[in-house]
Amino acid sequence: MEWLEASTENCPVQRTLDVVGEKWTLLILRDAVNGVRRFDDFHRHIGLSEAVLSDRLRKLVSAGILKTVPYQEAGSRSRNEYRLTRKGWDLWPVLMALSQWGETYALGAEGPVLDVRHTDCDAPVRVVVECSAEHSTLTPREVTARLGPGARLRS
């Protein structure tokens, strides 16, 4: 069976995009990674409607990517903060890869909004693909993609 004969119904890229593959969702995740936790802060910083923000936050909580943690300011009603779960933090390399691509191909002359650096040595952080035997910085020419055990024929 070849790639074009395989059903993509169980494709991990497709399944991931079903959960996080919408612009506003990725921007919410970007802000959450950078410390934004409260609805009003997401709303003000990203600039999407309250209805869309509520829907996206609800979906991220339902998917286990964010969790709610109650808080209450003096004189106000109890509200929820949205915090990344381990599953949410595992999307950090995806966001870093998108940022790295954007800095290379989509950024204006003014430069990036964030300068992400390694705390220990202050070198810029970059995303690389490596094999599980720790051969790092692989290119597409150095990998072989085979159909996996979940591959099924297209119907």
Residue, then its C-alpha position, 0 to 999 in steps of 0.5 A: m500500500e502506498w501513501l495515496e492509497a492510505s486513508t488519512e482518517n487516523c493521521p496524527v496531523q489531521r487529528t491534531l488539527d481537529v483540536v488546535g488547527e484554527k488560528w484563534t486556538l493557536l493564538i490562545l495557546r501562544d498567549a497561554v505559553n507566555g503567561v496569559r491566564r485570564f479571560d479578559d487578558f486573552h480577550r484584550h490581547i488577541g482581540l477576538s470576540e467574547a463568544v469565539l474566545s469562550d468557545r475556543l477556551r471551552k474546547l481546549v479545556s474539553a481536550g485536556i490542553l487547558k485546565t480551569v483554576p478558580y480565583q476571586e478578586a476582592g469584591s468580585r465573583s469567582r472566575n476561572e483562570y486557564r492554565l496549560t496542562r502537561k498535554g498543553w505544554d507538549l504543544w510548545p515545540v509546535l508553537m516554537a516551530l511556527s514562530q521559527w518559520g514565521e521569523t524566517y519567511a513571514l516577518g517584517a523588517e522590525g523583527p520578532v515580538l519575542d526573543v526566546r533564548h536558552t536560560d543557561c547560555d543565552a543562545p537563541v532557541r530553535v526547533v530541530v528534528e532528531c531521531s530517538a538515537e539523538h542524531s540531531t538536526l535531520t533534514p527531510r532527505e535524511v528520513t524515511a517515512r513508511l506507513g505505520p500500523g494504523a494505515r488502512l486503505r482509503s474507502 
